[in-house]
Amino acid sequence: MPEGWTVCCLENVAKVLDYLRKPINSNERNSRIANKHENELFPYYGATGQVGFIDDYLVDGTFLLLGEDGAPFLDKYAIKSYPIKGKCWVNNHAHILEPLCDFDYLMYYLNHVDYKDYVNGSTRLKLTQSDMRSIIILLPPLTEQKRISVKVKYLFRLLDSIACHL
């Protein structure tokens, strides 16, 4: 391992804020948003992204969500972790993380973890909070985390540009 890098668990590089999430069934959510104007509504997030709107919010800030159940954990190309920003509601199908390291580095890292040893379930894979906390993270010094994040963003923009011209 390069000098200055460490091996740690996810719980050492992110605050777990799952106590901020709250499940609500679709019938209740639909009744709460009925006859409301879109400027009265807030994004409602689940395991893989925004799944609708709701008339209230539980969190306000910039957070990283990681699927708990229903995420495509075994698809190495699929998104399992994504950013949210602003006032919103997170349901119980996503873990809420506040990174203590470079935000984008952790997001990219969590999208490329091999989850086979961390998830369980026969029909719907689940990443329990205790298993999530134990995910092994290879953590370089902060300047290197930022350098890696910048390079990854650049490469994704390049890929998007190439795809637009195909």
DSSP file with accessible surface (Angstrom, degrees, kcal/mol):
  #  RESIDUE AA STRUCTURE BP1 BP2  ACC     N-H-->O    O-->H-N    N-H-->O    O-->H-N    TCO  KAPPA ALPHA  PHI   PSI    X-CA   Y-CA   Z-CA
    1    1 A M              0   0  139      0, 0.0     3,-0.1     0, 0.0     4,-0.0   0.000 360.0 360.0 360.0 141.8    0.0    0.0    0.0
    2    2 A P    >   -     0   0   75      0, 0.0     3,-1.8     0, 0.0     0, 0.0  -0.185 360.0 -85.7 -61.0 153.4    1.3    3.5   -0.8
    3    3 A E  T 3  S+     0   0  192      1,-0.2     3,-0.1   137,-0.0     0, 0.0  -0.290 114.1  21.9 -60.3 136.1    2.9    5.5    2.0
    4    4 A G  T 3  S+     0   0   49      1,-0.3    -1,-0.2    -3,-0.1     2,-0.2   0.262  93.5 121.4  90.5 -13.2    0.3    7.5    4.0
    5    5 A W    <   -     0   0   60     -3,-1.8    -1,-0.3   135,-0.1     2,-0.3  -0.542  43.1-163.9 -80.2 151.4   -2.6    5.3    3.1
    6    6 A T  E     -A  139   0A  74    133,-2.5   133,-3.2    -2,-0.2     2,-0.5  -0.914  17.8-133.9-131.3 160.2   -4.6    3.5    5.7
    7    7 A V  E     +A  138   0A  78     -2,-0.3     2,-0.3   131,-0.2   131,-0.2  -0.967  42.6 147.8-111.4 125.8   -7.1    0.7    5.9
    8    8 A C  E     -A  137   0A  23    129,-2.4   129,-3.6    -2,-0.5     2,-0.3  -0.893  45.0 -94.8-146.6 177.4  -10.2    1.4    8.0
    9    9 A C  E >   -A  136   0A  34     -2,-0.3     3,-2.3   127,-0.2     4,-0.4  -0.693  36.8-111.4 -97.0 155.6  -13.9    0.7    8.2
   10   10 A L  G >> S+     0   0    0    125,-2.0     3,-2.1   122,-0.3     4,-0.9   0.859 115.4  64.9 -53.1 -39.6  -16.6    2.9    6.8
   11   11 A E  G 34 S+     0   0   93    122,-1.9    -1,-0.3     1,-0.3     5,-0.1   0.722  98.8  55.9 -61.3 -16.5  -17.8    3.8   10.3
   12   12 A N  G <4 S+     0   0  102     -3,-2.3    -1,-0.3   121,-0.3    -2,-0.2   0.584 113.6  37.8 -88.7 -12.1  -14.4    5.5   10.8
   13   13 A V  T <4 S+     0   0    6     -3,-2.1    87,-3.4    -4,-0.4    88,-0.6   0.334 118.9  38.9-120.7   4.5  -14.7    7.8    7.7
   14   14 A A  E  < S-B   99   0B   2     -4,-0.9     2,-0.4    85,-0.3    -1,-0.2  -0.972  72.0-124.4-154.2 140.6  -18.4    8.7    7.8
   15   15 A K  E     -B   98   0B 109     83,-2.8    83,-2.2    -2,-0.3     2,-0.6  -0.693  28.4-136.9 -78.7 134.6  -21.1    9.5   10.4
   16   16 A V  E     +B   97   0B  20     -2,-0.4     3,-0.2    81,-0.2    81,-0.2  -0.860  24.7 178.0 -96.2 118.3  -24.0    7.2   10.1
   17   17 A L    >   +     0   0   13     79,-3.2     3,-2.3    -2,-0.6     4,-0.2  -0.126  30.5 134.2-113.9  36.0  -27.2    9.2   10.4
   18   18 A D  G >   +     0   0   11      1,-0.3     3,-1.6    78,-0.2    -1,-0.2   0.736  61.4  74.4 -61.4 -21.3  -29.8    6.5    9.9
   19   19 A Y  G 3  S+     0   0  178      1,-0.3    -1,-0.3    -3,-0.2    -2,-0.1   0.696  88.8  63.1 -65.1 -13.6  -31.8    7.9   12.9
   20   20 A L  G <  S+     0   0   48     -3,-2.3    70,-0.3    76,-0.1    -1,-0.3   0.598  86.8  88.6 -85.8 -12.2  -32.9   10.7   10.6
   21   21 A R    <   -     0   0   51     -3,-1.6    70,-0.2    -4,-0.2    71,-0.1  -0.534  54.4-171.4 -90.1 156.6  -34.7    8.5    8.1
   22   22 A K        -     0   0  110     68,-2.1     2,-0.1    -2,-0.2    -3,-0.0  -0.950  17.4-133.2-150.1 124.8  -38.4    7.6    8.4
   23   23 A P        +     0   0   75      0, 0.0     2,-0.3     0, 0.0    68,-0.0  -0.453  25.3 175.4 -76.0 150.4  -40.4    5.1    6.4
   24   24 A I        -     0   0   20     -2,-0.1     2,-0.1     4,-0.0    68,-0.1  -0.959  29.2-117.9-151.4 135.4  -43.8    6.1    5.1
   25   25 A N     >  -     0   0   97     -2,-0.3     4,-2.5     1,-0.1     5,-0.2  -0.369  26.5-113.2 -77.4 160.4  -46.1    4.1    2.9
   26   26 A S  H  > S+     0   0   64      1,-0.2     4,-2.9     2,-0.2     5,-0.2   0.841 113.7  56.7 -63.9 -33.8  -47.0    5.2   -0.6
   27   27 A N  H  > S+     0   0  126      2,-0.2     4,-2.1     1,-0.2    -1,-0.2   0.936 110.5  43.6 -63.3 -45.5  -50.7    5.7    0.3
   28   28 A E  H  > S+     0   0   90      2,-0.2     4,-2.1     1,-0.2    -2,-0.2   0.925 114.7  49.8 -65.5 -42.2  -49.9    8.1    3.1
   29   29 A R  H  X S+     0   0   32     -4,-2.5     4,-1.6     1,-0.2    -2,-0.2   0.935 110.9  49.9 -62.6 -43.7  -47.3    9.9    1.0
   30   30 A N  H  X S+     0   0   84     -4,-2.9     4,-1.1     1,-0.2    -1,-0.2   0.894 110.6  49.3 -62.5 -39.2  -49.8   10.3   -1.9
   31   31 A S  H  < S+     0   0   82     -4,-2.1    -1,-0.2     1,-0.2    -2,-0.2   0.862 109.6  52.9 -69.1 -32.1  -52.5   11.7    0.5
   32   32 A R  H  < S+     0   0   53     -4,-2.1    -1,-0.2     1,-0.2    -2,-0.2   0.795 114.0  41.3 -72.5 -28.2  -50.0   14.2    1.9
   33   33 A I  H >< S+     0   0   40     -4,-1.6     3,-1.9    -5,-0.1    -1,-0.2   0.570  84.9 120.5 -97.0  -8.0  -49.0   15.5   -1.5
   34   34 A A  T 3< S+     0   0   51     -4,-1.1     3,-0.1     1,-0.3    -3,-0.0  -0.283  86.6   2.9 -59.0 134.1  -52.5   15.6   -3.0
   35   35 A N  T 3  S+     0   0  173      1,-0.2     2,-0.4     0, 0.0    -1,-0.3   0.660 100.2 131.4  64.2  18.2  -53.6   19.1   -4.1
   36   36 A K    <   -     0   0   79     -3,-1.9    -1,-0.2     2,-0.0     2,-0.2  -0.799  59.4-119.1 -99.5 146.4  -50.2   20.6   -3.1
   37   37 A H    >   -     0   0  109     -2,-0.4     3,-2.5     1,-0.1     4,-0.2  -0.518  27.5-113.3 -78.9 150.2  -48.2   22.8   -5.4
   38   38 A E  G >  S+     0   0  161      1,-0.3     3,-1.5     2,-0.2    -1,-0.1   0.801 115.8  62.3 -58.6 -27.3  -44.8   21.6   -6.5
   39   39 A N  G 3  S+     0   0  127      1,-0.3    -1,-0.3     3,-0.0    -2,-0.0   0.560  99.3  57.2 -77.2  -2.5  -43.1   24.4   -4.6
   40   40 A E  G <  S+     0   0   93     -3,-2.5     2,-0.3    -7,-0.1    -1,-0.3   0.383  97.0  84.7 -98.9   0.0  -44.6   22.9   -1.4
   41   41 A L    <   -     0   0   32     -3,-1.5    14,-0.2    -4,-0.2    16,-0.1  -0.718  59.4-154.9-111.0 157.5  -43.0   19.6   -1.9
   42   42 A F  E     -E   54   0C  48     12,-3.2    12,-2.1    -2,-0.3    14,-0.2  -0.919  34.4 -90.3-126.4 151.3  -39.6   18.1   -1.1
   43   43 A P  E     -E   53   0C  32      0, 0.0    46,-2.3     0, 0.0     2,-0.5  -0.295  33.6-150.9 -61.6 144.4  -37.7   15.2   -2.8
   44   44 A Y  E     -Ef  52  89C   8      8,-2.4     7,-3.0    44,-0.2     8,-0.9  -0.983  17.2-159.7-120.3 117.2  -38.3   11.7   -1.3
   45   45 A Y  E     +Ef  50  90C  31     44,-2.9    46,-2.8    -2,-0.5    48,-0.2  -0.790  15.4 170.6-109.2 147.9  -35.3    9.4   -1.6
   46   46 A G  E >   -E   49   0C   2      3,-2.7     3,-0.7    -2,-0.3    24,-0.1  -0.458  56.1 -55.1-129.2-155.7  -34.9    5.6   -1.4
   47   47 A A  T 3  S+     0   0    9      1,-0.2    20,-0.3    22,-0.2    48,-0.1   0.798 131.2  24.5 -61.3 -34.2  -32.3    3.0   -2.1
   48   48 A T  T 3  S-     0   0   84      1,-0.3     2,-0.3    18,-0.1    -1,-0.2   0.327 124.2 -63.7-120.2   7.6  -31.4    4.0   -5.7
   49   49 A G  E <  S-E   46   0C  15     -3,-0.7    -3,-2.7    33,-0.1    -1,-0.3  -0.933  86.9 -11.1 144.2-165.9  -32.4    7.6   -5.9
   50   50 A Q  E     +E   45   0C  86     -2,-0.3    -5,-0.3    -5,-0.2     3,-0.1  -0.509  47.6 178.3 -71.1 130.1  -35.4    9.9   -5.8
   51   51 A V  E     -     0   0C  72     -7,-3.0     2,-0.3    -2,-0.3    -6,-0.2   0.317  58.3 -54.8-115.2   5.8  -38.6    8.0   -5.8
   52   52 A G  E     -E   44   0C  18     -8,-0.9    -8,-2.4     2,-0.0     2,-0.3  -0.995  63.1 -69.0 157.5-155.8  -41.1   10.8   -5.5
   53   53 A F  E     -E   43   0C  98     -2,-0.3     2,-0.3   -10,-0.2   -20,-0.1  -0.887  29.9-169.5-132.5 163.5  -42.0   13.9   -3.4
   54   54 A I  E     -E   42   0C   0    -12,-2.1   -12,-3.2    -2,-0.3   -25,-0.1  -0.958  32.8-116.1-150.0 163.9  -43.5   14.6    0.0
   55   55 A D  S    S+     0   0   39     -2,-0.3     2,-0.3   -14,-0.2   -14,-0.0   0.299  93.0  35.0 -89.9  10.4  -44.8   17.6    1.8
   56   56 A D  S    S-     0   0   73    -14,-0.2     2,-0.3   -13,-0.0   -14,-0.2  -0.923  70.3-132.3-150.4 172.0  -42.2   17.8    4.6
   57   57 A Y        -     0   0   84     -2,-0.3    32,-0.3     1,-0.1     3,-0.1  -0.955  12.1-171.2-134.5 154.0  -38.5   17.2    5.1
   58   58 A L  S    S+     0   0   56     30,-2.5     2,-0.3    -2,-0.3    31,-0.2   0.597  76.4  36.9-111.6 -26.7  -36.4   15.3    7.6
   59   59 A V  E     -C   88   0B   5     29,-2.4    29,-2.3     2,-0.1     2,-0.3  -0.942  54.3-171.3-129.0 153.9  -32.9   16.4    6.6
   60   60 A D  E     +C   87   0B  95     -2,-0.3     2,-0.3    27,-0.2    27,-0.2  -0.896  53.8  48.0-146.1 109.3  -31.4   19.5    5.3
   61   61 A G  E    S-C   86   0B  23     25,-1.2    25,-1.4    -2,-0.3     2,-0.5  -0.979  91.7 -50.4 157.7-162.9  -27.8   19.5    4.1
   62   62 A T  E     +C   85   0B  70     -2,-0.3     2,-0.3    23,-0.2    23,-0.2  -0.947  61.8 160.6-112.3 121.0  -25.4   17.5    1.9
   63   63 A F  E     -C   84   0B  20     21,-2.0    21,-2.5    -2,-0.5     2,-0.5  -0.902  37.4-125.4-136.9 163.6  -25.3   13.8    2.5
   64   64 A L  E     -CD  83  97B   0     33,-2.8    33,-3.0    -2,-0.3     2,-0.4  -0.949  24.6-154.9-111.3 126.0  -24.3   10.6    0.8
   65   65 A L  E     -CD  82  96B   0     17,-3.1    17,-2.1    -2,-0.5     2,-0.4  -0.858   8.4-171.1-102.6 141.8  -27.0    7.9    0.6
   66   66 A L  E     -CD  81  95B   0     29,-1.9    29,-3.8    -2,-0.4    15,-0.2  -0.999  32.0-106.9-130.8 127.0  -26.1    4.2    0.3
   67   67 A G  E     - D   0  94B   0     13,-2.2    27,-0.3    -2,-0.4     3,-0.1  -0.132  27.7-174.9 -53.2 143.5  -28.7    1.6   -0.4
   68   68 A E  S    S-     0   0   15     25,-3.0    59,-3.7     1,-0.5     2,-0.3   0.755  73.8  -4.5-103.6 -49.5  -29.8   -0.6    2.4
   69   69 A D  B    S+G  126   0D  23     24,-1.1    -1,-0.5    57,-0.2   -22,-0.2  -0.992 125.0  34.5-143.8 148.6  -32.1   -2.9    0.5
   70   70 A G  S    S+     0   0   36     55,-1.1    56,-0.1     1,-0.3    -1,-0.0   0.413  82.4 126.0  90.3  -3.6  -33.3   -2.9   -3.1
   71   71 A A  S    S-     0   0   10     54,-0.3     2,-2.2    22,-0.1    -1,-0.3  -0.604  73.6-112.4 -85.3 152.4  -29.9   -1.5   -4.4
   72   72 A P    >   +     0   0   47      0, 0.0     3,-1.5     0, 0.0     6,-0.3  -0.395  50.9 163.4 -82.0  66.2  -28.1   -3.4   -7.2
   73   73 A F  T 3   +     0   0    5     -2,-2.2    42,-0.6     1,-0.3    43,-0.1   0.791  69.1  47.2 -59.1 -33.3  -25.3   -4.5   -4.9
   74   74 A L  T 3  S+     0   0  108     -3,-0.2     2,-0.9    41,-0.1    -1,-0.3   0.500  87.9  92.5 -93.9  -0.5  -23.9   -7.2   -7.1
   75   75 A D    X   -     0   0   81     -3,-1.5     3,-1.5     1,-0.1    -1,-0.0  -0.814  64.1-158.8 -91.2 106.7  -23.9   -5.2  -10.4
   76   76 A K  T 3  S+     0   0  142     -2,-0.9    -1,-0.1     1,-0.3    -3,-0.0   0.671  88.6  48.0 -66.2 -13.5  -20.4   -3.7  -10.4
   77   77 A Y  T 3  S+     0   0  185      2,-0.1    -1,-0.3    -3,-0.0     2,-0.2   0.516  92.3  98.3-100.9  -7.4  -21.5   -0.9  -12.8
   78   78 A A  S <  S-     0   0   19     -3,-1.5     2,-0.4    -6,-0.3    -7,-0.0  -0.492  79.1-107.3 -85.6 153.8  -24.6    0.2  -11.0
   79   79 A I        +     0   0   96     -2,-0.2     3,-0.1     1,-0.2    -1,-0.1  -0.629  41.6 161.6 -77.5 127.2  -24.9    3.1   -8.6
   80   80 A K        +     0   0    1     -2,-0.4   -13,-2.2     1,-0.3     2,-0.4   0.512  68.0  42.3-116.0 -20.1  -25.2    2.1   -5.0
   81   81 A S  E     +C   66   0B   1    -15,-0.2    -1,-0.3    26,-0.2   -15,-0.2  -0.995  66.2 167.0-132.8 135.7  -24.3    5.4   -3.4
   82   82 A Y  E     -C   65   0B  23    -17,-2.1   -17,-3.1    -2,-0.4     2,-0.2  -0.985  31.4-107.4-149.4 155.8  -25.4    8.9   -4.5
   83   83 A P  E     -C   64   0B  66      0, 0.0     2,-0.3     0, 0.0   -19,-0.2  -0.534  25.1-170.3 -86.3 149.8  -25.4   12.5   -3.2
   84   84 A I  E     -C   63   0B   3    -21,-2.5   -21,-2.0    -2,-0.2     2,-0.4  -0.963   4.1-170.7-130.7 153.6  -28.3   14.5   -1.9
   85   85 A K  E     +C   62   0B 168     -2,-0.3   -23,-0.2   -23,-0.2     2,-0.2  -0.995  43.7   7.3-147.3 137.9  -28.4   18.1   -1.1
   86   86 A G  E    S-C   61   0B  24    -25,-1.4   -25,-1.2    -2,-0.4     2,-0.4  -0.481 103.5 -14.2  96.4-164.2  -31.0   20.4    0.5
   87   87 A K  E    S+C   60   0B  93    -27,-0.2     2,-0.3    -2,-0.2   -27,-0.2  -0.641  80.4 132.2 -80.0 127.5  -34.2   19.7    2.3
   88   88 A C  E     -C   59   0B   1    -29,-2.3   -30,-2.5    -2,-0.4   -29,-2.4  -0.958  50.6-113.1-162.7 175.7  -35.5   16.2    1.7
   89   89 A W  E     -f   44   0C   2    -46,-2.3   -44,-2.9    -2,-0.3     2,-0.5  -0.979  22.6-159.4-122.4 131.9  -37.0   13.0    3.2
   90   90 A V  E     -f   45   0C   0     -2,-0.4   -68,-2.1   -70,-0.3   -44,-0.2  -0.960  11.4-146.5-114.3 128.5  -35.0    9.8    3.2
   91   91 A N    >   -     0   0   11    -46,-2.8     3,-1.1    -2,-0.5   -70,-0.0  -0.203  34.4 -92.3 -83.9-176.8  -36.9    6.5    3.6
   92   92 A N  T 3  S+     0   0   56      1,-0.2   -46,-0.1   -71,-0.1    -1,-0.1   0.354 111.5  78.0 -82.4  10.3  -35.7    3.4    5.4
   93   93 A H  T 3  S+     0   0   56    -48,-0.2   -25,-3.0   -25,-0.1   -24,-1.1   0.395  92.2  55.0 -97.7   2.7  -34.3    1.8    2.2
   94   94 A A  E <  S- D   0  67B   0     -3,-1.1     2,-0.3   -27,-0.3   -27,-0.3  -0.998  76.6-131.2-136.3 140.0  -31.2    4.0    2.2
   95   95 A H  E     - D   0  66B   0    -29,-3.8   -29,-1.9    -2,-0.4     2,-0.6  -0.681  22.7-136.2 -82.9 142.7  -28.4    4.6    4.8
   96   96 A I  E     - D   0  65B   0     -2,-0.3   -79,-3.2   -31,-0.2     2,-0.4  -0.898  26.2-176.0-104.0 122.9  -27.6    8.3    5.4
   97   97 A L  E     -BD  16  64B   0    -33,-3.0   -33,-2.8    -2,-0.6   -81,-0.2  -0.932  22.6-161.5-121.1 143.3  -23.9    9.1    5.6
   98   98 A E  E     -B   15   0B  74    -83,-2.2   -83,-2.8    -2,-0.4   -35,-0.1  -0.937  31.1-134.7-118.4 101.1  -22.0   12.3    6.4
   99   99 A P  E     -B   14   0B  21      0, 0.0   -85,-0.3     0, 0.0     4,-0.1  -0.272  18.7-166.3 -60.8 141.8  -18.5   11.7    5.1
  100  100 A L  S    S+     0   0  104    -87,-3.4     2,-0.2     2,-0.1   -86,-0.2   0.262  80.0  48.5-105.0   4.8  -15.5   12.7    7.3
  101  101 A C  S    S-     0   0   20    -88,-0.6     2,-0.2     1,-0.1     3,-0.0  -0.542 121.0 -38.5-123.9-168.2  -13.2   12.4    4.3
  102  102 A D     >  -     0   0   21     -2,-0.2     4,-2.3     1,-0.1     5,-0.2  -0.417  56.8-142.0 -61.5 122.7  -13.5   13.7    0.7
  103  103 A F  H  > S+     0   0   46      1,-0.2     4,-2.3    -2,-0.2    -1,-0.1   0.923  96.8  43.3 -53.4 -53.6  -17.2   13.4   -0.2
  104  104 A D  H  > S+     0   0   34      1,-0.2     4,-2.9     2,-0.2     5,-0.3   0.872 109.9  56.6 -68.1 -36.0  -16.7   12.4   -3.8
  105  105 A Y  H  > S+     0   0   14      1,-0.2     4,-2.6     2,-0.2    -1,-0.2   0.956 110.6  44.8 -58.1 -47.8  -13.8   10.0   -3.0
  106  106 A L  H  X S+     0   0    0     -4,-2.3     4,-3.0     2,-0.2     5,-0.2   0.915 112.7  51.2 -65.0 -40.6  -16.1    8.1   -0.6
  107  107 A M  H  X S+     0   0   20     -4,-2.3     4,-1.5    -5,-0.2    -2,-0.2   0.953 113.3  44.0 -61.7 -48.9  -19.0    8.1   -3.0
  108  108 A Y  H  < S+     0   0   37     -4,-2.9     4,-0.4     1,-0.2    -1,-0.2   0.908 114.2  51.6 -62.0 -40.7  -16.9    6.7   -5.9
  109  109 A Y  H >< S+     0   0   55     -4,-2.6     3,-1.8    -5,-0.3     4,-0.4   0.945 108.8  49.3 -61.4 -48.0  -15.3    4.2   -3.6
  110  110 A L  H 3< S+     0   0    0     -4,-3.0     3,-0.5     1,-0.3    -1,-0.2   0.760 105.3  59.0 -66.3 -23.4  -18.7    2.9   -2.3
  111  111 A N  T 3< S+     0   0   11     -4,-1.5    -1,-0.3    -5,-0.2    -2,-0.2   0.568 111.7  41.0 -79.3  -7.2  -19.9    2.6   -5.9
  112  112 A H  S <  S+     0   0  126     -3,-1.8    -1,-0.2    -4,-0.4    -2,-0.2   0.263  83.2 121.5-124.5  11.0  -17.1    0.1   -6.6
  113  113 A V        -     0   0   20     -3,-0.5     2,-1.0    -4,-0.4    24,-0.0  -0.468  68.8-120.8 -68.2 144.3  -17.0   -2.0   -3.4
  114  114 A D    >   -     0   0   95      1,-0.1     3,-0.6    -2,-0.1   -40,-0.1  -0.806  32.4-174.2 -85.3 105.4  -17.5   -5.7   -3.9
  115  115 A Y  G >>  +     0   0    0     -2,-1.0     3,-2.4   -42,-0.6     4,-1.7   0.479  53.3 103.1 -83.9  -1.8  -20.6   -6.1   -1.7
  116  116 A K  G 34 S+     0   0  118      1,-0.3    -1,-0.2     2,-0.2   -42,-0.1   0.812  86.4  43.8 -58.1 -30.6  -20.9   -9.9   -1.9
  117  117 A D  G <4 S+     0   0  127     -3,-0.6    -1,-0.3     1,-0.2    -2,-0.1   0.466 116.5  48.0 -89.5  -2.1  -19.4  -10.3    1.6
  118  118 A Y  T <4 S+     0   0   40     -3,-2.4    10,-0.4    -4,-0.1     2,-0.3   0.606 100.2  66.8-111.0 -21.1  -21.5   -7.5    3.1
  119  119 A V     <  -     0   0   18     -4,-1.7     2,-0.3     8,-0.1     8,-0.2  -0.724  56.1-175.5-105.2 156.5  -25.0   -8.1    1.9
  120  120 A N  B     +H  126   0D  80      6,-1.9     6,-2.5    -2,-0.3     2,-0.1  -0.951  28.5  93.4-143.7 164.6  -27.4  -11.0    2.7
  121  121 A G        -     0   0   46     -2,-0.3     4,-0.1     4,-0.2    -2,-0.0  -0.234  54.1-126.3 124.6 147.8  -30.8  -12.2    1.7
  122  122 A S  S    S+     0   0  123      2,-0.2     3,-0.2    -2,-0.1    -1,-0.1   0.834 102.4  15.9 -94.7 -36.6  -32.1  -14.7   -0.9
  123  123 A T  S    S+     0   0  142      1,-0.3     2,-0.4     0, 0.0    -2,-0.1   0.783 135.4  26.2-106.9 -35.7  -34.6  -12.6   -2.9
  124  124 A R  S    S-     0   0  133    -55,-0.0    -1,-0.3     2,-0.0    -2,-0.2  -0.957  82.6-132.0-132.8 113.0  -33.8   -9.0   -2.0
  125  125 A L        -     0   0   46     -2,-0.4   -55,-1.1   -54,-0.2     2,-0.4  -0.370  23.2-163.0 -68.2 141.2  -30.2   -8.2   -0.9
  126  126 A K  B     -GH  69 120D  73     -6,-2.5    -6,-1.9   -57,-0.2     2,-0.7  -0.986  17.1-154.5-129.8 137.0  -29.9   -6.2    2.3
  127  127 A L        -     0   0    0    -59,-3.7    -8,-0.1    -2,-0.4    -2,-0.0  -0.909  25.1-151.6-107.2  97.5  -26.9   -4.2    3.6
  128  128 A T     >  -     0   0   34     -2,-0.7     4,-2.8   -10,-0.4     5,-0.2  -0.277  24.3-111.9 -66.6 161.1  -27.5   -4.0    7.4
  129  129 A Q  H  > S+     0   0   69      1,-0.2     4,-2.7     2,-0.2     5,-0.2   0.909 117.9  51.0 -62.0 -40.5  -26.1   -1.1    9.3
  130  130 A S  H  > S+     0   0   82      1,-0.2     4,-1.1     2,-0.2    -1,-0.2   0.919 112.7  45.6 -66.0 -40.2  -23.6   -3.3   11.1
  131  131 A D  H  4 S+     0   0   46      2,-0.2     3,-0.3     1,-0.2     4,-0.3   0.906 112.7  51.7 -67.1 -39.0  -22.3   -4.8    7.8
  132  132 A M  H >< S+     0   0    0     -4,-2.8     3,-1.8     1,-0.2  -122,-0.3   0.936 106.0  53.9 -61.7 -45.7  -22.2   -1.3    6.2
  133  133 A R  H 3< S+     0   0   73     -4,-2.7  -122,-1.9     1,-0.3  -121,-0.3   0.805 106.5  54.3 -59.0 -27.3  -20.2    0.0    9.1
  134  134 A S  T 3< S+     0   0   47     -4,-1.1    -1,-0.3    -3,-0.3    -2,-0.2   0.453  74.1 129.5 -90.6   0.4  -17.6   -2.8    8.6
  135  135 A I    <   -     0   0    0     -3,-1.8  -125,-2.0    -4,-0.3     2,-0.3  -0.350  63.5-120.6 -57.5 129.0  -17.0   -2.1    4.9
  136  136 A I  E     -A    9   0A  71   -127,-0.2     2,-0.4  -126,-0.1  -127,-0.2  -0.590  29.8-165.4 -76.8 129.7  -13.2   -1.9    4.4
  137  137 A I  E     -A    8   0A   0   -129,-3.6  -129,-2.4    -2,-0.3     2,-0.7  -0.965  16.3-146.8-118.6 128.5  -12.1    1.5    3.0
  138  138 A L  E     -A    7   0A  69     -2,-0.4  -131,-0.2  -131,-0.2  -133,-0.0  -0.877  28.1-167.0 -90.7 113.6   -8.6    2.1    1.5
  139  139 A L  E     -A    6   0A  24   -133,-3.2  -133,-2.5    -2,-0.7     3,-0.1  -0.899  10.5-167.6-116.3 111.4   -8.0    5.7    2.5
  140  140 A P        -     0   0    2      0, 0.0  -135,-0.1     0, 0.0  -136,-0.1  -0.364  46.4 -71.3 -80.6 172.1   -5.2    7.8    1.1
  141  141 A P    >>  -     0   0   52      0, 0.0     4,-2.4     0, 0.0     3,-0.6  -0.226  54.2-103.5 -57.8 155.0   -4.2   11.2    2.6
  142  142 A L  H 3> S+     0   0   91      1,-0.3     4,-2.5     2,-0.2     5,-0.2   0.864 120.8  54.7 -54.6 -41.0   -6.8   13.9    2.0
  143  143 A T  H 3> S+     0   0  115      1,-0.2     4,-2.0     2,-0.2    -1,-0.3   0.904 110.8  46.5 -62.4 -36.7   -4.8   15.6   -0.8
  144  144 A E  H <> S+     0   0   51     -3,-0.6     4,-2.7     2,-0.2    -2,-0.2   0.885 108.7  55.0 -72.4 -36.4   -4.7   12.3   -2.7
  145  145 A Q  H  X S+     0   0    8     -4,-2.4     4,-2.5     1,-0.2    -2,-0.2   0.943 110.9  45.9 -57.9 -46.9   -8.4   11.7   -2.1
  146  146 A K  H  X S+     0   0  102     -4,-2.5     4,-2.5     2,-0.2    -2,-0.2   0.899 111.4  51.4 -64.5 -41.3   -9.1   15.1   -3.7
  147  147 A R  H  X S+     0   0  141     -4,-2.0     4,-2.2    -5,-0.2    -1,-0.2   0.930 111.6  47.5 -62.2 -42.9   -6.7   14.4   -6.6
  148  148 A I  H  X S+     0   0   40     -4,-2.7     4,-2.7     1,-0.2     5,-0.2   0.932 111.4  51.1 -63.9 -44.0   -8.4   11.0   -7.3
  149  149 A S  H  X S+     0   0    3     -4,-2.5     4,-2.6    -5,-0.2     5,-0.2   0.916 109.8  49.4 -60.2 -44.5  -11.9   12.6   -7.1
  150  150 A V  H  X S+     0   0   93     -4,-2.5     4,-2.3     1,-0.2    -1,-0.2   0.924 112.5  48.0 -62.1 -42.8  -10.9   15.3   -9.6
  151  151 A K  H  X S+     0   0  109     -4,-2.2     4,-2.6     2,-0.2    -2,-0.2   0.921 111.6  49.1 -65.9 -43.3   -9.5   12.7  -12.0
  152  152 A V  H  X S+     0   0   37     -4,-2.7     4,-2.6     2,-0.2     5,-0.2   0.934 111.3  49.7 -63.5 -44.4  -12.6   10.5  -11.7
  153  153 A K  H  X S+     0   0   75     -4,-2.6     4,-2.5    -5,-0.2    -1,-0.2   0.925 111.1  50.3 -58.6 -44.5  -14.9   13.5  -12.4
  154  154 A Y  H  X S+     0   0  109     -4,-2.3     4,-2.4     1,-0.2    -2,-0.2   0.932 110.8  48.6 -59.1 -45.9  -12.8   14.4  -15.4
  155  155 A L  H  X S+     0   0   77     -4,-2.6     4,-2.6     1,-0.2    -2,-0.2   0.892 110.6  50.3 -65.5 -38.0  -12.9   10.9  -16.8
  156  156 A F  H  X S+     0   0   90     -4,-2.6     4,-2.6     2,-0.2    -1,-0.2   0.912 110.7  49.5 -65.7 -41.4  -16.7   10.7  -16.3
  157  157 A R  H  X S+     0   0  148     -4,-2.5     4,-2.5    -5,-0.2    -2,-0.2   0.912 110.8  50.9 -62.2 -40.2  -17.2   14.0  -18.1
  158  158 A L  H  X S+     0   0   71     -4,-2.4     4,-2.5     2,-0.2    -2,-0.2   0.929 110.3  48.4 -62.6 -45.6  -15.0   12.8  -20.9
  159  159 A L  H  X S+     0   0  103     -4,-2.6     4,-2.7     1,-0.2    -2,-0.2   0.914 111.1  50.8 -60.8 -42.6  -17.0    9.6  -21.2
  160  160 A D  H  X S+     0   0  103     -4,-2.6     4,-1.9     1,-0.2    -2,-0.2   0.910 110.3  50.0 -61.2 -40.9  -20.2   11.6  -21.3
  161  161 A S  H  X S+     0   0   58     -4,-2.5     4,-0.8     2,-0.2    -2,-0.2   0.916 111.8  47.1 -64.5 -43.6  -18.8   13.8  -24.0
  162  162 A I  H >< S+     0   0   87     -4,-2.5     3,-0.9     1,-0.2     4,-0.3   0.930 110.8  52.4 -63.7 -43.8  -17.8   10.8  -26.1
  163  163 A A  H >< S+     0   0   61     -4,-2.7     3,-1.1     1,-0.3    -1,-0.2   0.858 104.6  56.6 -62.8 -33.5  -21.2    9.2  -25.6
  164  164 A C  H 3< S+     0   0  108     -4,-1.9    -1,-0.3     1,-0.2    -2,-0.2   0.741 107.0  49.9 -68.5 -23.8  -23.0   12.4  -26.8
  165  165 A H  T <<        0   0  153     -3,-0.9    -1,-0.2    -4,-0.8    -2,-0.2   0.340 360.0 360.0 -99.0   7.0  -21.0   12.2  -30.0
  166  166 A L    <         0   0  176     -3,-1.1    -3,-0.0    -4,-0.3    -4,-0.0  -0.527 360.0 360.0 -86.9 360.0  -21.8    8.6  -30.9
